[in-house]
Amino acid sequence: MWVITVFEKKSVRIFEFNNKQEANVALKGIKGSAILSYTK
């Protein structure tokens, strides 16, 4: 599972994706600080 973690001023949002391609498309649309990671 691929996970995008988005850091905002007072909160954190997490989005889960089944494959890296979907996650990369979503990551391109995010402004600000974010991390793409993989977990089993």
PDBQT receptor file of N, H, CA, C and O in Angstrom, charges set to zero:
ATOM      1  N   MET A   1       0.840  -1.156   0.000  1.00  0.00    +0.000 N 
ATOM      2  CA  MET A   1       0.000   0.000   0.000  1.00  0.00    +0.000 C 
ATOM      3  C   MET A   1       0.898   1.236   0.000  1.00  0.00    +0.000 C 
ATOM      4  O   MET A   1       1.892   1.302   0.723  1.00  0.00    +0.000 OA
ATOM      5  N   TRP A   2       0.533   2.194  -0.811  1.00  0.00    +0.000 N 
ATOM      6  H   TRP A   2      -0.274   2.141  -1.399  1.00  0.00    +0.000 HD
ATOM      7  CA  TRP A   2       1.254   3.473  -0.883  1.00  0.00    +0.000 C 
ATOM      8  C   TRP A   2       0.473   4.505  -0.095  1.00  0.00    +0.000 C 
ATOM      9  O   TRP A   2      -0.756   4.548  -0.165  1.00  0.00    +0.000 OA
ATOM     10  N   VAL A   3       1.177   5.334   0.650  1.00  0.00    +0.000 N 
ATOM     11  H   VAL A   3       2.174   5.300   0.706  1.00  0.00    +0.000 HD
ATOM     12  CA  VAL A   3       0.544   6.297   1.545  1.00  0.00    +0.000 C 
ATOM     13  C   VAL A   3       1.134   7.686   1.298  1.00  0.00    +0.000 C 
ATOM     14  O   VAL A   3       2.352   7.854   1.240  1.00  0.00    +0.000 OA
ATOM     15  N   ILE A   4       0.259   8.670   1.155  1.00  0.00    +0.000 N 
ATOM     16  H   ILE A   4      -0.730   8.534   1.202  1.00  0.00    +0.000 HD
ATOM     17  CA  ILE A   4       0.685  10.064   1.096  1.00  0.00    +0.000 C 
ATOM     18  C   ILE A   4       0.287  10.707   2.417  1.00  0.00    +0.000 C 
ATOM     19  O   ILE A   4      -0.876  10.660   2.819  1.00  0.00    +0.000 OA
ATOM     20  N   THR A   5       1.256  11.301   3.081  1.00  0.00    +0.000 N 
ATOM     21  H   THR A   5       2.201  11.339   2.755  1.00  0.00    +0.000 HD
ATOM     22  CA  THR A   5       1.013  12.037   4.311  1.00  0.00    +0.000 C 
ATOM     23  C   THR A   5       1.208  13.517   4.007  1.00  0.00    +0.000 C 
ATOM     24  O   THR A   5       2.277  13.941   3.569  1.00  0.00    +0.000 OA
ATOM     25  N   VAL A   6       0.151  14.296   4.249  1.00  0.00    +0.000 N 
ATOM     26  H   VAL A   6      -0.718  13.951   4.605  1.00  0.00    +0.000 HD
ATOM     27  CA  VAL A   6       0.179  15.731   3.961  1.00  0.00    +0.000 C 
ATOM     28  C   VAL A   6       0.205  16.480   5.288  1.00  0.00    +0.000 C 
ATOM     29  O   VAL A   6      -0.637  16.256   6.158  1.00  0.00    +0.000 OA
ATOM     30  N   PHE A   7       1.177  17.365   5.428  1.00  0.00    +0.000 N 
ATOM     31  H   PHE A   7       1.861  17.547   4.721  1.00  0.00    +0.000 HD
ATOM     32  CA  PHE A   7       1.341  18.143   6.652  1.00  0.00    +0.000 C 
ATOM     33  C   PHE A   7       0.793  19.547   6.434  1.00  0.00    +0.000 C 
ATOM     34  O   PHE A   7       1.225  20.262   5.530  1.00  0.00    +0.000 OA
ATOM     35  N   GLU A   8      -0.162  19.932   7.272  1.00  0.00    +0.000 N 
ATOM     36  H   GLU A   8      -0.513  19.352   8.007  1.00  0.00    +0.000 HD
ATOM     37  CA  GLU A   8      -0.726  21.277   7.226  1.00  0.00    +0.000 C 
ATOM     38  C   GLU A   8      -0.363  21.985   8.515  1.00  0.00    +0.000 C 
ATOM     39  O   GLU A   8       0.294  21.400   9.376  1.00  0.00    +0.000 OA
ATOM     40  N   LYS A   9      -0.776  23.225   8.664  1.00  0.00    +0.000 N 
ATOM     41  H   LYS A   9      -1.310  23.700   7.964  1.00  0.00    +0.000 HD
ATOM     42  CA  LYS A   9      -0.379  24.014   9.827  1.00  0.00    +0.000 C 
ATOM     43  C   LYS A   9      -0.702  23.317  11.147  1.00  0.00    +0.000 C 
ATOM     44  O   LYS A   9       0.168  23.190  12.008  1.00  0.00    +0.000 OA
ATOM     45  N   LYS A  10      -1.942  22.866  11.309  1.00  0.00    +0.000 N 
ATOM     46  H   LYS A  10      -2.648  22.970  10.609  1.00  0.00    +0.000 HD
ATOM     47  CA  LYS A  10      -2.347  22.281  12.589  1.00  0.00    +0.000 C 
ATOM     48  C   LYS A  10      -2.894  20.867  12.445  1.00  0.00    +0.000 C 
ATOM     49  O   LYS A  10      -3.519  20.352  13.372  1.00  0.00    +0.000 OA
ATOM     50  N   SER A  11      -2.672  20.237  11.308  1.00  0.00    +0.000 N 
ATOM     51  H   SER A  11      -2.165  20.655  10.555  1.00  0.00    +0.000 HD
ATOM     52  CA  SER A  11      -3.203  18.892  11.121  1.00  0.00    +0.000 C 
ATOM     53  C   SER A  11      -2.354  18.088  10.146  1.00  0.00    +0.000 C 
ATOM     54  O   SER A  11      -1.467  18.615   9.475  1.00  0.00    +0.000 OA
ATOM     55  N   VAL A  12      -2.652  16.806  10.092  1.00  0.00    +0.000 N 
ATOM     56  H   VAL A  12      -3.373  16.378  10.638  1.00  0.00    +0.000 HD
ATOM     57  CA  VAL A  12      -1.998  15.871   9.174  1.00  0.00    +0.000 C 
ATOM     58  C   VAL A  12      -3.099  15.076   8.489  1.00  0.00    +0.000 C 
ATOM     59  O   VAL A  12      -4.022  14.598   9.150  1.00  0.00    +0.000 OA
ATOM     60  N   ARG A  13      -3.012  14.929   7.173  1.00  0.00    +0.000 N 
ATOM     61  H   ARG A  13      -2.263  15.317   6.636  1.00  0.00    +0.000 HD
ATOM     62  CA  ARG A  13      -3.974  14.118   6.427  1.00  0.00    +0.000 C 
ATOM     63  C   ARG A  13      -3.224  12.958   5.796  1.00  0.00    +0.000 C 
ATOM     64  O   ARG A  13      -2.079  13.110   5.370  1.00  0.00    +0.000 OA
ATOM     65  N   ILE A  14      -3.869  11.798   5.736  1.00  0.00    +0.000 N 
ATOM     66  H   ILE A  14      -4.799  11.675   6.083  1.00  0.00    +0.000 HD
ATOM     67  CA  ILE A  14      -3.255  10.595   5.181  1.00  0.00    +0.000 C 
ATOM     68  C   ILE A  14      -4.182  10.018   4.121  1.00  0.00    +0.000 C 
ATOM     69  O   ILE A  14      -5.384   9.867   4.337  1.00  0.00    +0.000 OA
ATOM     70  N   PHE A  15      -3.592   9.697   2.962  1.00  0.00    +0.000 N 
ATOM     71  H   PHE A  15      -2.615   9.820   2.786  1.00  0.00    +0.000 HD
ATOM     72  CA  PHE A  15      -4.335   9.107   1.854  1.00  0.00    +0.000 C 
ATOM     73  C   PHE A  15      -3.679   7.783   1.479  1.00  0.00    +0.000 C 
ATOM     74  O   PHE A  15      -2.453   7.703   1.400  1.00  0.00    +0.000 OA
ATOM     75  N   GLU A  16      -4.476   6.750   1.248  1.00  0.00    +0.000 N 
ATOM     76  H   GLU A  16      -5.472   6.816   1.312  1.00  0.00    +0.000 HD
ATOM     77  CA  GLU A  16      -3.961   5.420   0.911  1.00  0.00    +0.000 C 
ATOM     78  C   GLU A  16      -4.259   5.095  -0.551  1.00  0.00    +0.000 C 
ATOM     79  O   GLU A  16      -5.321   5.436  -1.072  1.00  0.00    +0.000 OA
ATOM     80  N   PHE A  17      -3.296   4.424  -1.208  1.00  0.00    +0.000 N 
ATOM     81  H   PHE A  17      -2.434   4.147  -0.785  1.00  0.00    +0.000 HD
ATOM     82  CA  PHE A  17      -3.442   4.042  -2.610  1.00  0.00    +0.000 C 
ATOM     83  C   PHE A  17      -2.967   2.608  -2.800  1.00  0.00    +0.000 C 
ATOM     84  O   PHE A  17      -2.095   2.134  -2.072  1.00  0.00    +0.000 OA
ATOM     85  N   ASN A  18      -3.546   1.920  -3.780  1.00  0.00    +0.000 N 
ATOM     86  H   ASN A  18      -4.255   2.305  -4.371  1.00  0.00    +0.000 HD
ATOM     87  CA  ASN A  18      -3.188   0.529  -4.053  1.00  0.00    +0.000 C 
ATOM     88  C   ASN A  18      -1.913   0.389  -4.858  1.00  0.00    +0.000 C 
ATOM     89  O   ASN A  18      -1.215  -0.618  -4.742  1.00  0.00    +0.000 OA
ATOM     90  N   ASN A  19      -1.591   1.403  -5.690  1.00  0.00    +0.000 N 
ATOM     91  H   ASN A  19      -2.158   2.222  -5.785  1.00  0.00    +0.000 HD
ATOM     92  CA  ASN A  19      -0.359   1.300  -6.471  1.00  0.00    +0.000 C 
ATOM     93  C   ASN A  19       0.351   2.653  -6.547  1.00  0.00    +0.000 C 
ATOM     94  O   ASN A  19      -0.233   3.705  -6.288  1.00  0.00    +0.000 OA
ATOM     95  N   LYS A  20       1.612   2.583  -6.908  1.00  0.00    +0.000 N 
ATOM     96  H   LYS A  20       2.086   1.728  -7.119  1.00  0.00    +0.000 HD
ATOM     97  CA  LYS A  20       2.469   3.777  -6.916  1.00  0.00    +0.000 C 
ATOM     98  C   LYS A  20       2.028   4.787  -7.963  1.00  0.00    +0.000 C 
ATOM     99  O   LYS A  20       2.139   5.992  -7.741  1.00  0.00    +0.000 OA
ATOM    100  N   GLN A  21       1.534   4.318  -9.089  1.00  0.00    +0.000 N 
ATOM    101  H   GLN A  21       1.444   3.339  -9.269  1.00  0.00    +0.000 HD
ATOM    102  CA  GLN A  21       1.118   5.230 -10.158  1.00  0.00    +0.000 C 
ATOM    103  C   GLN A  21      -0.028   6.129  -9.690  1.00  0.00    +0.000 C 
ATOM    104  O   GLN A  21      -0.004   7.336  -9.933  1.00  0.00    +0.000 OA
ATOM    105  N   GLU A  22      -1.026   5.555  -9.024  1.00  0.00    +0.000 N 
ATOM    106  H   GLU A  22      -1.046   4.575  -8.827  1.00  0.00    +0.000 HD
ATOM    107  CA  GLU A  22      -2.135   6.355  -8.500  1.00  0.00    +0.000 C 
ATOM    108  C   GLU A  22      -1.634   7.380  -7.484  1.00  0.00    +0.000 C 
ATOM    109  O   GLU A  22      -2.063   8.534  -7.488  1.00  0.00    +0.000 OA
ATOM    110  N   ALA A  23      -0.737   6.952  -6.631  1.00  0.00    +0.000 N 
ATOM    111  H   ALA A  23      -0.389   6.014  -6.628  1.00  0.00    +0.000 HD
ATOM    112  CA  ALA A  23      -0.204   7.833  -5.593  1.00  0.00    +0.000 C 
ATOM    113  C   ALA A  23       0.576   8.987  -6.207  1.00  0.00    +0.000 C 
ATOM    114  O   ALA A  23       0.451  10.121  -5.744  1.00  0.00    +0.000 OA
ATOM    115  N   ASN A  24       1.370   8.730  -7.227  1.00  0.00    +0.000 N 
ATOM    116  H   ASN A  24       1.471   7.809  -7.603  1.00  0.00    +0.000 HD
ATOM    117  CA  ASN A  24       2.148   9.786  -7.872  1.00  0.00    +0.000 C 
ATOM    118  C   ASN A  24       1.255  10.816  -8.544  1.00  0.00    +0.000 C 
ATOM    119  O   ASN A  24       1.551  12.010  -8.507  1.00  0.00    +0.000 OA
ATOM    120  N   VAL A  25       0.166  10.366  -9.158  1.00  0.00    +0.000 N 
ATOM    121  H   VAL A  25      -0.073   9.396  -9.188  1.00  0.00    +0.000 HD
ATOM    122  CA  VAL A  25      -0.778  11.296  -9.789  1.00  0.00    +0.000 C 
ATOM    123  C   VAL A  25      -1.390  12.203  -8.725  1.00  0.00    +0.000 C 
ATOM    124  O   VAL A  25      -1.495  13.413  -8.926  1.00  0.00    +0.000 OA
ATOM    125  N   ALA A  26      -1.790  11.630  -7.606  1.00  0.00    +0.000 N 
ATOM    126  H   ALA A  26      -1.705  10.647  -7.443  1.00  0.00    +0.000 HD
ATOM    127  CA  ALA A  26      -2.382  12.419  -6.529  1.00  0.00    +0.000 C 
ATOM    128  C   ALA A  26      -1.349  13.364  -5.915  1.00  0.00    +0.000 C 
ATOM    129  O   ALA A  26      -1.675  14.500  -5.572  1.00  0.00    +0.000 OA
ATOM    130  N   LEU A  27      -0.123  12.906  -5.777  1.00  0.00    +0.000 N 
ATOM    131  H   LEU A  27       0.142  11.982  -6.055  1.00  0.00    +0.000 HD
ATOM    132  CA  LEU A  27       0.933  13.712  -5.168  1.00  0.00    +0.000 C 
ATOM    133  C   LEU A  27       1.224  14.968  -5.981  1.00  0.00    +0.000 C 
ATOM    134  O   LEU A  27       1.533  16.016  -5.415  1.00  0.00    +0.000 OA
ATOM    135  N   LYS A  28       1.129  14.870  -7.292  1.00  0.00    +0.000 N 
ATOM    136  H   LYS A  28       0.878  14.018  -7.753  1.00  0.00    +0.000 HD
ATOM    137  CA  LYS A  28       1.376  16.033  -8.153  1.00  0.00    +0.000 C 
ATOM    138  C   LYS A  28       0.367  17.145  -7.902  1.00  0.00    +0.000 C 
ATOM    139  O   LYS A  28       0.675  18.320  -8.106  1.00  0.00    +0.000 OA
ATOM    140  N   GLY A  29      -0.835  16.786  -7.463  1.00  0.00    +0.000 N 
ATOM    141  H   GLY A  29      -1.086  15.833  -7.297  1.00  0.00    +0.000 HD
ATOM    142  CA  GLY A  29      -1.882  17.779  -7.221  1.00  0.00    +0.000 C 
ATOM    143  C   GLY A  29      -1.865  18.385  -5.833  1.00  0.00    +0.000 C 
ATOM    144  O   GLY A  29      -2.687  19.247  -5.524  1.00  0.00    +0.000 OA
ATOM    145  N   ILE A  30      -0.944  17.951  -4.998  1.00  0.00    +0.000 N 
ATOM    146  H   ILE A  30      -0.276  17.251  -5.249  1.00  0.00    +0.000 HD
ATOM    147  CA  ILE A  30      -0.887  18.448  -3.621  1.00  0.00    +0.000 C 
ATOM    148  C   ILE A  30       0.109  19.598  -3.529  1.00  0.00    +0.000 C 
ATOM    149  O   ILE A  30       1.250  19.496  -3.980  1.00  0.00    +0.000 OA
ATOM    150  N   LYS A  31      -0.349  20.684  -2.939  1.00  0.00    +0.000 N 
ATOM    151  H   LYS A  31      -1.276  20.767  -2.573  1.00  0.00    +0.000 HD
ATOM    152  CA  LYS A  31       0.533  21.819  -2.704  1.00  0.00    +0.000 C 
ATOM    153  C   LYS A  31       0.940  21.794  -1.240  1.00  0.00    +0.000 C 
ATOM    154  O   LYS A  31       0.125  21.465  -0.378  1.00  0.00    +0.000 OA
ATOM    155  N   GLY A  32       2.167  22.131  -0.953  1.00  0.00    +0.000 N 
ATOM    156  H   GLY A  32       2.829  22.398  -1.653  1.00  0.00    +0.000 HD
ATOM    157  CA  GLY A  32       2.637  22.130   0.419  1.00  0.00    +0.000 C 
ATOM    158  C   GLY A  32       3.522  20.930   0.680  1.00  0.00    +0.000 C 
ATOM    159  O   GLY A  32       4.058  20.329  -0.250  1.00  0.00    +0.000 OA
ATOM    160  N   SER A  33       3.675  20.582   1.950  1.00  0.00    +0.000 N 
ATOM    161  H   SER A  33       3.239  21.070   2.706  1.00  0.00    +0.000 HD
ATOM    162  CA  SER A  33       4.579  19.501   2.354  1.00  0.00    +0.000 C 
ATOM    163  C   SER A  33       3.870  18.163   2.387  1.00  0.00    +0.000 C 
ATOM    164  O   SER A  33       2.813  18.028   3.003  1.00  0.00    +0.000 OA
ATOM    165  N   ALA A  34       4.457  17.164   1.719  1.00  0.00    +0.000 N 
ATOM    166  H   ALA A  34       5.316  17.274   1.219  1.00  0.00    +0.000 HD
ATOM    167  CA  ALA A  34       3.874  15.829   1.690  1.00  0.00    +0.000 C 
ATOM    168  C   ALA A  34       4.980  14.798   1.532  1.00  0.00    +0.000 C 
ATOM    169  O   ALA A  34       6.051  15.078   0.995  1.00  0.00    +0.000 OA
ATOM    170  N   ILE A  35       4.685  13.591   2.018  1.00  0.00    +0.000 N 
ATOM    171  H   ILE A  35       3.814  13.363   2.454  1.00  0.00    +0.000 HD
ATOM    172  CA  ILE A  35       5.632  12.473   1.924  1.00  0.00    +0.000 C 
ATOM    173  C   ILE A  35       4.893  11.296   1.296  1.00  0.00    +0.000 C 
ATOM    174  O   ILE A  35       3.762  10.985   1.670  1.00  0.00    +0.000 OA
ATOM    175  N   LEU A  36       5.552  10.645   0.336  1.00  0.00    +0.000 N 
ATOM    176  H   LEU A  36       6.471  10.897   0.033  1.00  0.00    +0.000 HD
ATOM    177  CA  LEU A  36       5.035   9.423  -0.262  1.00  0.00    +0.000 C 
ATOM    178  C   LEU A  36       5.827   8.266   0.333  1.00  0.00    +0.000 C 
ATOM    179  O   LEU A  36       7.058   8.278   0.307  1.00  0.00    +0.000 OA
ATOM    180  N   SER A  37       5.124   7.259   0.873  1.00  0.00    +0.000 N 
ATOM    181  H   SER A  37       4.124   7.249   0.894  1.00  0.00    +0.000 HD
ATOM    182  CA  SER A  37       5.812   6.122   1.482  1.00  0.00    +0.000 C 
ATOM    183  C   SER A  37       5.083   4.832   1.124  1.00  0.00    +0.000 C 
ATOM    184  O   SER A  37       3.931   4.850   0.691  1.00  0.00    +0.000 OA
ATOM    185  N   TYR A  38       5.781   3.710   1.316  1.00  0.00    +0.000 N 
ATOM    186  H   TYR A  38       6.717   3.696   1.668  1.00  0.00    +0.000 HD
ATOM    187  CA  TYR A  38       5.232   2.390   1.031  1.00  0.00    +0.000 C 
ATOM    188  C   TYR A  38       5.213   1.576   2.323  1.00  0.00    +0.000 C 
ATOM    189  O   TYR A  38       6.167   1.613   3.100  1.00  0.00    +0.000 OA
ATOM    190  N   THR A  39       4.134   0.851   2.545  1.00  0.00    +0.000 N 
ATOM    191  H   THR A  39       3.359   0.821   1.913  1.00  0.00    +0.000 HD
ATOM    192  CA  THR A  39       4.038  -0.024   3.704  1.00  0.00    +0.000 C 
ATOM    193  C   THR A  39       3.412  -1.348   3.282  1.00  0.00    +0.000 C 
ATOM    194  O   THR A  39       2.597  -1.391   2.361  1.00  0.00    +0.000 OA
ATOM    195  N   LYS A  40       3.790  -2.407   3.948  1.00  0.00    +0.000 N 
ATOM    196  H   LYS A  40       4.453  -2.371   4.696  1.00  0.00    +0.000 HD
ATOM    197  CA  LYS A  40       3.239  -3.727   3.623  1.00  0.00    +0.000 C 
ATOM    198  C   LYS A  40       1.962  -3.965   4.371  1.00  0.00    +0.000 C 
ATOM    199  O   LYS A  40       1.350  -5.023   4.227  1.00  0.00    +0.000 OA
TER     200      LYS A  40
